[in-house]
Amino acid sequence: LILPKYHDKGVSCINQILDKILPVGERNNSLFILYNLLLQNKNEKDHSKKIVIIKNQSLSKPLTDREIDNLFRKGYNLKCSTIRERLPFIKCDRCKKFRKGLDEMVGSILIKNIRELPKITNTERGILCMLDVYFSGEKVSVNRIAEITNMNYQTIKKAIDNLRGKGILK
């Protein structure tokens, strides 16, 4: 697959999507995410569309023109957790952005509050771990945490309030 040059700023999921032979069930999500990642990494709209169209044409069963047009309707700022959730084949350990986050873990909530960990509940520890590792510092709602962890909304809300009360979360 020969593509025009593009900006990826070390975000390896762009290359992983471009390199993967996308089966029928993964085409829509993969190409939608590819388009939005290209936009997020400072590629022009038309240039990003061109790359997605070339990738689509390389598939054994490409999306229709109408399906492709639907991918381009609106740009979205996708978070890493959303990409990992929708495209399980993505390997974040290849990503400079993700690796940088790991290198900066000294600034993580868990590490900063290591002495406080024995004083908090398992639920509170679990939520801190999700915020640090799964959501990697993203702004996230209580509803989203409840959805991902399959935990009760009120349990999570209470734990977050307790963590705020202890000064662990802002």
Secondary structure, DSSP 8 states (H G I E B T S, - for coil): --------TT-HHHHHHHHS---GGGHHHHHHHHHHHHHHTT--HHHHHHHHHHHHHTSSS---HHHHHHHTSS-----HHHHHHH-TT--GGG-HHHHHHHHTGGGSHHHHTGGGGGGS-HHHHHHHHIIIIISTT----HHHHHHHHT--HHHHHHHHHHHHHTTS--
